[in-house]
Amino acid sequence: MTFHDRDQVEALLDGLVIVELSDSEFDGPSGRGPKHWHGYDVVARA
């Protein structure tokens, strides 16, 4: 797993054309019990 905020995600995509960048938040399980997750979905091209 990696942990980045939105600014860091955008920096990782520097030099690419971002077609879509969306984020989601949800509660779900983890190896240590319940957790609040924040995830990013990315579609980008060179």
CHARMM internal coordinates of N, CA and C (Angstrom, degrees):
IC EDIT
DIST 1 N 1 CA 1.4338
DIST 1 CA 1 C 1.5216
ANGL 1 N 1 CA 1 C 109.23
DIST 1 C 2 N 1.2999
ANGL 1 CA 1 C 2 N 115.00
DIHE 1 N 1 CA 1 C 2 N 151.06
DIST 2 N 2 CA 1.4565
ANGL 1 C 2 N 2 CA 121.76
DIHE 1 CA 1 C 2 N 2 CA 172.13
DIST 2 CA 2 C 1.5140
ANGL 2 N 2 CA 2 C 108.39
DIHE 1 C 2 N 2 CA 2 C -127.32
DIST 2 C 3 N 1.3007
ANGL 2 CA 2 C 3 N 116.30
DIHE 2 N 2 CA 2 C 3 N 155.12
DIST 3 N 3 CA 1.4544
ANGL 2 C 3 N 3 CA 120.95
DIHE 2 CA 2 C 3 N 3 CA -175.99
DIST 3 CA 3 C 1.5211
ANGL 3 N 3 CA 3 C 109.07
DIHE 2 C 3 N 3 CA 3 C -129.27
DIST 3 C 4 N 1.3240
ANGL 3 CA 3 C 4 N 116.10
DIHE 3 N 3 CA 3 C 4 N 113.16
DIST 4 N 4 CA 1.4562
ANGL 3 C 4 N 4 CA 122.16
DIHE 3 CA 3 C 4 N 4 CA -178.20
DIST 4 CA 4 C 1.5184
ANGL 4 N 4 CA 4 C 109.90
DIHE 3 C 4 N 4 CA 4 C -137.65
DIST 4 C 5 N 1.3413
ANGL 4 CA 4 C 5 N 116.20
DIHE 4 N 4 CA 4 C 5 N 148.87
DIST 5 N 5 CA 1.4573
ANGL 4 C 5 N 5 CA 118.99
DIHE 4 CA 4 C 5 N 5 CA 170.80
DIST 5 CA 5 C 1.5318
ANGL 5 N 5 CA 5 C 107.96
DIHE 4 C 5 N 5 CA 5 C -89.83
DIST 5 C 6 N 1.3186
ANGL 5 CA 5 C 6 N 117.19
DIHE 5 N 5 CA 5 C 6 N 175.84
DIST 6 N 6 CA 1.4703
ANGL 5 C 6 N 6 CA 120.56
DIHE 5 CA 5 C 6 N 6 CA -174.10
DIST 6 CA 6 C 1.5328
ANGL 6 N 6 CA 6 C 111.86
DIHE 5 C 6 N 6 CA 6 C -60.51
DIST 6 C 7 N 1.3174
ANGL 6 CA 6 C 7 N 117.85
DIHE 6 N 6 CA 6 C 7 N -40.81
DIST 7 N 7 CA 1.4670
ANGL 6 C 7 N 7 CA 120.08
DIHE 6 CA 6 C 7 N 7 CA 179.05
DIST 7 CA 7 C 1.5275
ANGL 7 N 7 CA 7 C 111.24
DIHE 6 C 7 N 7 CA 7 C -60.96
DIST 7 C 8 N 1.3188
ANGL 7 CA 7 C 8 N 117.15
DIHE 7 N 7 CA 7 C 8 N -39.19
DIST 8 N 8 CA 1.4627
ANGL 7 C 8 N 8 CA 120.95
DIHE 7 CA 7 C 8 N 8 CA 178.93
DIST 8 CA 8 C 1.5259
ANGL 8 N 8 CA 8 C 111.00
DIHE 7 C 8 N 8 CA 8 C -68.63
DIST 8 C 9 N 1.3265
ANGL 8 CA 8 C 9 N 117.35
DIHE 8 N 8 CA 8 C 9 N -37.77
DIST 9 N 9 CA 1.4639
ANGL 8 C 9 N 9 CA 120.85
DIHE 8 CA 8 C 9 N 9 CA 177.10
DIST 9 CA 9 C 1.5224
ANGL 9 N 9 CA 9 C 109.80
DIHE 8 C 9 N 9 CA 9 C -62.73
DIST 9 C 10 N 1.3221
ANGL 9 CA 9 C 10 N 116.81
DIHE 9 N 9 CA 9 C 10 N -45.62
DIST 10 N 10 CA 1.4630
ANGL 9 C 10 N 10 CA 120.44
DIHE 9 CA 9 C 10 N 10 CA 178.79
DIST 10 CA 10 C 1.5252
ANGL 10 N 10 CA 10 C 110.90
DIHE 9 C 10 N 10 CA 10 C -62.52
DIST 10 C 11 N 1.3268
ANGL 10 CA 10 C 11 N 118.19
DIHE 10 N 10 CA 10 C 11 N -37.48
DIST 11 N 11 CA 1.4614
ANGL 10 C 11 N 11 CA 121.32
DIHE 10 CA 10 C 11 N 11 CA 178.14
DIST 11 CA 11 C 1.5358
ANGL 11 N 11 CA 11 C 110.93
DIHE 10 C 11 N 11 CA 11 C -65.37
DIST 11 C 12 N 1.3311
ANGL 11 CA 11 C 12 N 117.12
DIHE 11 N 11 CA 11 C 12 N -37.55
DIST 12 N 12 CA 1.4690
ANGL 11 C 12 N 12 CA 120.93
DIHE 11 CA 11 C 12 N 12 CA 177.44
DIST 12 CA 12 C 1.5291
ANGL 12 N 12 CA 12 C 111.33
DIHE 11 C 12 N 12 CA 12 C -63.89
DIST 12 C 13 N 1.3184
ANGL 12 CA 12 C 13 N 116.75
DIHE 12 N 12 CA 12 C 13 N -26.42
DIST 13 N 13 CA 1.4619
ANGL 12 C 13 N 13 CA 121.85
DIHE 12 CA 12 C 13 N 13 CA -178.22
DIST 13 CA 13 C 1.5218
ANGL 13 N 13 CA 13 C 112.70
DIHE 12 C 13 N 13 CA 13 C -93.06
DIST 13 C 14 N 1.3327
ANGL 13 CA 13 C 14 N 117.39
DIHE 13 N 13 CA 13 C 14 N 5.25
DIST 14 N 14 CA 1.4614
ANGL 13 C 14 N 14 CA 121.49
DIHE 13 CA 13 C 14 N 14 CA -179.23
DIST 14 CA 14 C 1.5296
ANGL 14 N 14 CA 14 C 110.25
DIHE 13 C 14 N 14 CA 14 C -56.00
DIST 14 C 15 N 1.3118
ANGL 14 CA 14 C 15 N 116.03
DIHE 14 N 14 CA 14 C 15 N 131.13
DIST 15 N 15 CA 1.4619
ANGL 14 C 15 N 15 CA 121.16
DIHE 14 CA 14 C 15 N 15 CA -178.40
DIST 15 CA 15 C 1.5105
ANGL 15 N 15 CA 15 C 113.65
DIHE 14 C 15 N 15 CA 15 C 95.06
DIST 15 C 16 N 1.3283
ANGL 15 CA 15 C 16 N 117.24
DIHE 15 N 15 CA 15 C 16 N -8.92
DIST 16 N 16 CA 1.4630
ANGL 15 C 16 N 16 CA 122.19
DIHE 15 CA 15 C 16 N 16 CA 177.44
DIST 16 CA 16 C 1.5278
ANGL 16 N 16 CA 16 C 109.17
DIHE 15 C 16 N 16 CA 16 C -106.96
DIST 16 C 17 N 1.3152
ANGL 16 CA 16 C 17 N 116.11
DIHE 16 N 16 CA 16 C 17 N 156.90
DIST 17 N 17 CA 1.4619
ANGL 16 C 17 N 17 CA 121.29
DIHE 16 CA 16 C 17 N 17 CA 173.39
DIST 17 CA 17 C 1.5239
ANGL 17 N 17 CA 17 C 106.82
DIHE 16 C 17 N 17 CA 17 C -88.63
DIST 17 C 18 N 1.3098
ANGL 17 CA 17 C 18 N 116.41
DIHE 17 N 17 CA 17 C 18 N 118.27
DIST 18 N 18 CA 1.4625
ANGL 17 C 18 N 18 CA 120.85
DIHE 17 CA 17 C 18 N 18 CA 179.79
DIST 18 CA 18 C 1.5222
ANGL 18 N 18 CA 18 C 108.10
DIHE 17 C 18 N 18 CA 18 C -83.76
DIST 18 C 19 N 1.3254
ANGL 18 CA 18 C 19 N 116.20
DIHE 18 N 18 CA 18 C 19 N 112.64
DIST 19 N 19 CA 1.4592
ANGL 18 C 19 N 19 CA 121.81
DIHE 18 CA 18 C 19 N 19 CA 177.74
DIST 19 CA 19 C 1.5240
ANGL 19 N 19 CA 19 C 108.88
DIHE 18 C 19 N 19 CA 19 C -81.31
DIST 19 C 20 N 1.3358
ANGL 19 CA 19 C 20 N 115.93
DIHE 19 N 19 CA 19 C 20 N -43.07
DIST 20 N 20 CA 1.4675
ANGL 19 C 20 N 20 CA 120.74
DIHE 19 CA 19 C 20 N 20 CA 177.63
DIST 20 CA 20 C 1.5164
ANGL 20 N 20 CA 20 C 108.94
DIHE 19 C 20 N 20 CA 20 C -152.94
DIST 20 C 21 N 1.3100
ANGL 20 CA 20 C 21 N 115.12
DIHE 20 N 20 CA 20 C 21 N 137.44
DIST 21 N 21 CA 1.4630
ANGL 20 C 21 N 21 CA 121.96
DIHE 20 CA 20 C 21 N 21 CA 174.89
DIST 21 CA 21 C 1.5166
ANGL 21 N 21 CA 21 C 106.58
DIHE 20 C 21 N 21 CA 21 C -139.87
DIST 21 C 22 N 1.3231
ANGL 21 CA 21 C 22 N 115.95
DIHE 21 N 21 CA 21 C 22 N 109.80
DIST 22 N 22 CA 1.4583
ANGL 21 C 22 N 22 CA 120.14
DIHE 21 CA 21 C 22 N 22 CA -179.58
DIST 22 CA 22 C 1.5181
ANGL 22 N 22 CA 22 C 109.08
DIHE 21 C 22 N 22 CA 22 C -128.69
DIST 22 C 23 N 1.3088
ANGL 22 CA 22 C 23 N 115.72
DIHE 22 N 22 CA 22 C 23 N 155.04
DIST 23 N 23 CA 1.4556
ANGL 22 C 23 N 23 CA 119.45
DIHE 22 CA 22 C 23 N 23 CA 177.79
DIST 23 CA 23 C 1.5195
ANGL 23 N 23 CA 23 C 109.66
DIHE 22 C 23 N 23 CA 23 C -126.63
DIST 23 C 24 N 1.3171
ANGL 23 CA 23 C 24 N 114.72
DIHE 23 N 23 CA 23 C 24 N 156.07
DIST 24 N 24 CA 1.4602
ANGL 23 C 24 N 24 CA 120.63
DIHE 23 CA 23 C 24 N 24 CA 179.88
DIST 24 CA 24 C 1.5215
ANGL 24 N 24 CA 24 C 108.96
DIHE 23 C 24 N 24 CA 24 C -140.27
DIST 24 C 25 N 1.3072
ANGL 24 CA 24 C 25 N 115.32
DIHE 24 N 24 CA 24 C 25 N 152.21
DIST 25 N 25 CA 1.4566
ANGL 24 C 25 N 25 CA 122.32
DIHE 24 CA 24 C 25 N 25 CA 176.15
DIST 25 CA 25 C 1.5209
ANGL 25 N 25 CA 25 C 108.14
DIHE 24 C 25 N 25 CA 25 C -127.71
DIST 25 C 26 N 1.3264
ANGL 25 CA 25 C 26 N 115.70
DIHE 25 N 25 CA 25 C 26 N 138.66
DIST 26 N 26 CA 1.4545
ANGL 25 C 26 N 26 CA 119.68
DIHE 25 CA 25 C 26 N 26 CA 179.68
DIST 26 CA 26 C 1.5132
ANGL 26 N 26 CA 26 C 110.07
DIHE 25 C 26 N 26 CA 26 C -159.83
DIST 26 C 27 N 1.3060
ANGL 26 CA 26 C 27 N 116.61
DIHE 26 N 26 CA 26 C 27 N 157.49
DIST 27 N 27 CA 1.4574
ANGL 26 C 27 N 27 CA 122.60
DIHE 26 CA 26 C 27 N 27 CA 174.16
DIST 27 CA 27 C 1.5144
ANGL 27 N 27 CA 27 C 108.36
DIHE 26 C 27 N 27 CA 27 C -95.81
DIST 27 C 28 N 1.3209
ANGL 27 CA 27 C 28 N 116.12
DIHE 27 N 27 CA 27 C 28 N 135.95
DIST 28 N 28 CA 1.4550
ANGL 27 C 28 N 28 CA 119.96
DIHE 27 CA 27 C 28 N 28 CA -179.37
DIST 28 CA 28 C 1.5158
ANGL 28 N 28 CA 28 C 110.93
DIHE 27 C 28 N 28 CA 28 C -163.74
DIST 28 C 29 N 1.3260
ANGL 28 CA 28 C 29 N 116.31
DIHE 28 N 28 CA 28 C 29 N 179.70
DIST 29 N 29 CA 1.4606
ANGL 28 C 29 N 29 CA 120.59
DIHE 28 CA 28 C 29 N 29 CA -176.87
DIST 29 CA 29 C 1.5316
ANGL 29 N 29 CA 29 C 112.30
DIHE 28 C 29 N 29 CA 29 C -78.50
DIST 29 C 30 N 1.3144
ANGL 29 CA 29 C 30 N 115.05
DIHE 29 N 29 CA 29 C 30 N 158.25
DIST 30 N 30 CA 1.4565
ANGL 29 C 30 N 30 CA 122.50
DIHE 29 CA 29 C 30 N 30 CA 170.71
DIST 30 CA 30 C 1.5240
ANGL 30 N 30 CA 30 C 107.10
DIHE 29 C 30 N 30 CA 30 C -142.12
DIST 30 C 31 N 1.2925
ANGL 30 CA 30 C 31 N 116.82
DIHE 30 N 30 CA 30 C 31 N 179.47
DIST 31 N 31 CA 1.4669
ANGL 30 C 31 N 31 CA 120.01
DIHE 30 CA 30 C 31 N 31 CA 179.05
DIST 31 CA 31 C 1.5134
ANGL 31 N 31 CA 31 C 113.25
DIHE 30 C 31 N 31 CA 31 C -66.71
DIST 31 C 32 N 1.3251
ANGL 31 CA 31 C 32 N 116.59
DIHE 31 N 31 CA 31 C 32 N -15.09
DIST 32 N 32 CA 1.4657
ANGL 31 C 32 N 32 CA 121.26
DIHE 31 CA 31 C 32 N 32 CA -178.63
DIST 32 CA 32 C 1.5248
ANGL 32 N 32 CA 32 C 112.67
DIHE 31 C 32 N 32 CA 32 C -114.38
DIST 32 C 33 N 1.3206
ANGL 32 CA 32 C 33 N 117.78
DIHE 32 N 32 CA 32 C 33 N 14.42
DIST 33 N 33 CA 1.4572
ANGL 32 C 33 N 33 CA 120.87
DIHE 32 CA 32 C 33 N 33 CA -178.98
DIST 33 CA 33 C 1.5155
ANGL 33 N 33 CA 33 C 111.23
DIHE 32 C 33 N 33 CA 33 C 112.43
DIST 33 C 34 N 1.3232
ANGL 33 CA 33 C 34 N 117.37
DIHE 33 N 33 CA 33 C 34 N -166.37
DIST 34 N 34 CA 1.4645
ANGL 33 C 34 N 34 CA 121.02
DIHE 33 CA 33 C 34 N 34 CA -177.44
DIST 34 CA 34 C 1.5272
ANGL 34 N 34 CA 34 C 112.01
DIHE 33 C 34 N 34 CA 34 C -60.96
DIST 34 C 35 N 1.3296
ANGL 34 CA 34 C 35 N 115.57
DIHE 34 N 34 CA 34 C 35 N 146.80
DIST 35 N 35 CA 1.4594
ANGL 34 C 35 N 35 CA 121.10
DIHE 34 CA 34 C 35 N 35 CA -178.84
DIST 35 CA 35 C 1.5220
ANGL 35 N 35 CA 35 C 109.37
DIHE 34 C 35 N 35 CA 35 C -148.90
DIST 35 C 36 N 1.3167
ANGL 35 CA 35 C 36 N 116.07
DIHE 35 N 35 CA 35 C 36 N 150.08
DIST 36 N 36 CA 1.4548
ANGL 35 C 36 N 36 CA 121.67
DIHE 35 CA 35 C 36 N 36 CA 172.37
DIST 36 CA 36 C 1.5204
ANGL 36 N 36 CA 36 C 107.24
DIHE 35 C 36 N 36 CA 36 C -93.42
DIST 36 C 37 N 1.3315
ANGL 36 CA 36 C 37 N 117.37
DIHE 36 N 36 CA 36 C 37 N 117.28
DIST 37 N 37 CA 1.4538
ANGL 36 C 37 N 37 CA 122.94
DIHE 36 CA 36 C 37 N 37 CA -176.63
DIST 37 CA 37 C 1.5212
ANGL 37 N 37 CA 37 C 110.82
DIHE 36 C 37 N 37 CA 37 C -100.79
DIST 37 C 38 N 1.3138
ANGL 37 CA 37 C 38 N 115.23
DIHE 37 N 37 CA 37 C 38 N 149.22
DIST 38 N 38 CA 1.4666
ANGL 37 C 38 N 38 CA 122.00
DIHE 37 CA 37 C 38 N 38 CA 173.82
DIST 38 CA 38 C 1.5243
ANGL 38 N 38 CA 38 C 105.25
DIHE 37 C 38 N 38 CA 38 C -134.30
DIST 38 C 39 N 1.3190
ANGL 38 CA 38 C 39 N 116.54
DIHE 38 N 38 CA 38 C 39 N 116.71
DIST 39 N 39 CA 1.4610
ANGL 38 C 39 N 39 CA 120.64
DIHE 38 CA 38 C 39 N 39 CA -174.95
DIST 39 CA 39 C 1.5214
ANGL 39 N 39 CA 39 C 112.38
DIHE 38 C 39 N 39 CA 39 C -124.10
DIST 39 C 40 N 1.3221
ANGL 39 CA 39 C 40 N 114.93
DIHE 39 N 39 CA 39 C 40 N 158.91
DIST 40 N 40 CA 1.4722
ANGL 39 C 40 N 40 CA 122.17
DIHE 39 CA 39 C 40 N 40 CA 178.69
DIST 40 CA 40 C 1.5119
ANGL 40 N 40 CA 40 C 109.50
DIHE 39 C 40 N 40 CA 40 C -120.94
DIST 40 C 41 N 1.3168
ANGL 40 CA 40 C 41 N 115.72
DIHE 40 N 40 CA 40 C 41 N 138.95
DIST 41 N 41 CA 1.4622
ANGL 40 C 41 N 41 CA 123.03
DIHE 40 CA 40 C 41 N 41 CA 171.29
DIST 41 CA 41 C 1.5110
ANGL 41 N 41 CA 41 C 107.15
DIHE 40 C 41 N 41 CA 41 C -113.49
DIST 41 C 42 N 1.3365
ANGL 41 CA 41 C 42 N 116.21
DIHE 41 N 41 CA 41 C 42 N 127.82
DIST 42 N 42 CA 1.4586
ANGL 41 C 42 N 42 CA 121.14
DIHE 41 CA 41 C 42 N 42 CA -173.96
DIST 42 CA 42 C 1.5112
ANGL 42 N 42 CA 42 C 110.24
DIHE 41 C 42 N 42 CA 42 C -127.88
DIST 42 C 43 N 1.3254
ANGL 42 CA 42 C 43 N 115.34
DIHE 42 N 42 CA 42 C 43 N 134.62
DIST 43 N 43 CA 1.4620
ANGL 42 C 43 N 43 CA 122.49
DIHE 42 CA 42 C 43 N 43 CA 167.65
DIST 43 CA 43 C 1.5292
ANGL 43 N 43 CA 43 C 104.53
DIHE 42 C 43 N 43 CA 43 C -125.94
DIST 43 C 44 N 1.3357
ANGL 43 CA 43 C 44 N 115.62
DIHE 43 N 43 CA 43 C 44 N 118.57
DIST 44 N 44 CA 1.4661
ANGL 43 C 44 N 44 CA 120.65
DIHE 43 CA 43 C 44 N 44 CA -177.97
DIST 44 CA 44 C 1.5271
ANGL 44 N 44 CA 44 C 108.77
DIHE 43 C 44 N 44 CA 44 C -142.84
DIST 44 C 45 N 1.3344
ANGL 44 CA 44 C 45 N 115.24
DIHE 44 N 44 CA 44 C 45 N 158.66
DIST 45 N 45 CA 1.4547
ANGL 44 C 45 N 45 CA 119.21
DIHE 44 CA 44 C 45 N 45 CA 178.01
DIST 45 CA 45 C 1.5290
ANGL 45 N 45 CA 45 C 109.23
DIHE 44 C 45 N 45 CA 45 C -140.15
DIST 45 C 46 N 1.3019
ANGL 45 CA 45 C 46 N 114.77
DIHE 45 N 45 CA 45 C 46 N 158.19
DIST 46 N 46 CA 1.4713
ANGL 45 C 46 N 46 CA 120.63
DIHE 45 CA 45 C 46 N 46 CA -179.66
DIST 46 CA 46 C 1.5105
ANGL 46 N 46 CA 46 C 110.72
DIHE 45 C 46 N 46 CA 46 C -76.40
END
COOR INIT
IC SEED 1 N 1 CA 1 C
IC BUILD
